[in-house]
Amino acid sequence: MSLEQIIVAIIFIATICALIFTHVRPTLIFTSTLTGLILTGTLTPEQSLINAVNPGVATLIALLLASRALERTSLLKQIARLALRGSDKLTVIKLTSFAALFSSFLNNTAIVATLIRPIKSQNRYPASKLLMPLSYAAILGGTTTLIGTSTNMVINSFWMSEGNPSLSFFAFFPLGIVLTLVGIVIIVLRRNSLPHCELDNSQNNYFVDVKLRDNSELYGKTVEEANLRNLHSFYLVELLRDGHSISPVSPTTVLQPCDRLIFSGDVKNIEELQQLPGAKIFAEHTGLMSENLVEVVVAERSSLVGNTLKNSGFRAMFDAAVVGLKRNGLNIPGKLGEITLREGDSLLLAAGPDFKQRKNLSKHFFVISDMVVDQPLSKKQNAAIIGGFAAVLATSIAGFTSLLTGLVLFIVACLFSQILKSNELKRLFPFDLWLIITAALSLAQAISLSGLSDLLATQIHSVFSGHSALAALIGLLLVTILFTEVVTNTAAAALMFPLAIGLANSFNVDSLPFVMAVAFGASACFLSPYGYQTNLLVFNTAGYKFIHFIRFGLPITLVYIVLCAGLIPYFYPF
């Protein structure tokens, strides 16, 4: 190996290890990767800038911005009303079919986030029986078209960086539709194996931080004497004193000044804690504790990720205070203001009067509560947006215009008609995703230019000596699926693409089937809530446990692998 290959290999391995074994944000990891490539001279700044304006990357960003207009329409709400009718079997069929269909050309994260609200508010079926099928159907539907998922768009960006023309709109459709239909059948047949999680009582269970005022008459009393062990809706789980935690809290513990009491319970019954003598509930003293409780999920794109509530100035940013926090379906104890937020955290907010008017909500949160955040559109505006986007797709598919050109014209039209605002687009610009893809393209380019991809492929080819290219393709598919479960779908696609090209070259066959193995493998996230944003959304709102994803997703994953292994060579011959 040359020195350049050794440097690129070290950067490549360090990137993978950081993604798997640390909680550092992918944006920071890939930024470090790009910085390392430039500082070591393995890639020039000019080459990185070319990757930053890759047509595939520009198309993906334009699509995400354009989808914001579609999210404001009443389309998804009407779908929810139609889907949540009939028997449980019919409801699952309609819900998964609608989710798969619209995920083929809309942002599947937005679809799931929008449909969570009516699913949680209805009382006919437990939300846990519907939300995982919803997420999985959205993932499957996204595999059917070029714009159905960011994974396919990222793969297309890499494909174009190799000097190839853009993949067609329906390049993924032959295999994607088979996977989607078979996946929906499995979901419907196994719907009764999903857990029955009662959310009526559990969905509002959060940790609440209570501090006793200086004049509280509870000082000097034991926990039992203060009747803190006999509350109806709350349980005292922890006491914070002088920076130390006391848990479990003994009935004989004497309350002292500056004690902070951490209760777990149903926040809807917060009045029970408010009635404690001298109790100061986190957010109550700001004047926000009221009936305006709003549940949100922290978005991956939010600058709140990695910051504490205190350091982020949360109250000033949103005119809201956090009164409860859940992570991975579990309550997070301790001082809420000092907890570092992560992507997918579920927050219960006491919202002030200006909360709904804040323009930064969609950038930072997925609003789960059934509340109106955006100004409703008129029927004419709804029709114009849906018709305009359909026209963009139609002209692109017919070859009259490029998808990028159509999307840019659509966004400009939305700006002129005041459906979208320029400041809103600035806030929604997916800077993190753009930076990740730019860095990943640069890493792939460095791997290719240094000859490392060919070297790795040669070594892997020797492992498969005596076997066909199909065996190598299946191995690549399995490794990609493993990666997407432990990191993210976008990162998995970005890291495995150079290997796909190298393997194809080593077997002297067409690279498209190997690229498709990476594309479909990176979208196969059915065993973990962490690899895909939609899974993380339903994980935190349905009361699921990690094991539920494995039990329900394993049959889907196995069938998915078999179908991909058998049909990729058929639809995309070597």
Secondary structure as GFF3:
##gff-version 3
##sequence-region A 1 574
A	DSSP	alpha_helix	3	21	.	.	.	ID=ss1
A	DSSP	alpha_helix	26	39	.	.	.	ID=ss2
A	DSSP	alpha_helix	45	52	.	.	.	ID=ss3
A	DSSP	alpha_helix	55	71	.	.	.	ID=ss4
A	DSSP	alpha_helix	75	83	.	.	.	ID=ss5
A	DSSP	alpha_helix	88	103	.	.	.	ID=ss6
A	DSSP	alpha_helix	108	121	.	.	.	ID=ss7
A	DSSP	three_ten_helix	127	129	.	.	.	ID=ss8
A	DSSP	alpha_helix	131	142	.	.	.	ID=ss9
A	DSSP	alpha_helix	150	161	.	.	.	ID=ss10
A	DSSP	alpha_helix	173	189	.	.	.	ID=ss11
A	DSSP	three_ten_helix	191	193	.	.	.	ID=ss12
A	DSSP	alpha_helix	199	202	.	.	.	ID=ss13
A	DSSP	beta_strand	205	212	.	.	.	ID=ss14
A	DSSP	beta_strand	234	241	.	.	.	ID=ss15
A	DSSP	beta_strand	244	246	.	.	.	ID=ss16
A	DSSP	beta_strand	260	266	.	.	.	ID=ss17
A	DSSP	three_ten_helix	267	269	.	.	.	ID=ss18
A	DSSP	alpha_helix	271	274	.	.	.	ID=ss19
A	DSSP	beta_strand	279	281	.	.	.	ID=ss20
A	DSSP	three_ten_helix	284	286	.	.	.	ID=ss21
A	DSSP	beta_strand	293	298	.	.	.	ID=ss22
A	DSSP	alpha_helix	309	312	.	.	.	ID=ss23
A	DSSP	alpha_helix	314	318	.	.	.	ID=ss24
A	DSSP	beta_strand	320	327	.	.	.	ID=ss25
A	DSSP	beta_strand	330	331	.	.	.	ID=ss26
A	DSSP	three_ten_helix	336	338	.	.	.	ID=ss27
A	DSSP	beta_strand	346	351	.	.	.	ID=ss28
A	DSSP	three_ten_helix	355	357	.	.	.	ID=ss29
A	DSSP	alpha_helix	361	364	.	.	.	ID=ss30
A	DSSP	beta_strand	365	367	.	.	.	ID=ss31
A	DSSP	alpha_helix	379	398	.	.	.	ID=ss32
A	DSSP	alpha_helix	403	416	.	.	.	ID=ss33
A	DSSP	alpha_helix	422	428	.	.	.	ID=ss34
A	DSSP	alpha_helix	431	449	.	.	.	ID=ss35
A	DSSP	alpha_helix	452	463	.	.	.	ID=ss36
A	DSSP	alpha_helix	469	486	.	.	.	ID=ss37
A	DSSP	alpha_helix	489	507	.	.	.	ID=ss38
A	DSSP	alpha_helix	512	522	.	.	.	ID=ss39
A	DSSP	alpha_helix	533	542	.	.	.	ID=ss40
A	DSSP	alpha_helix	546	571	.	.	.	ID=ss41
###
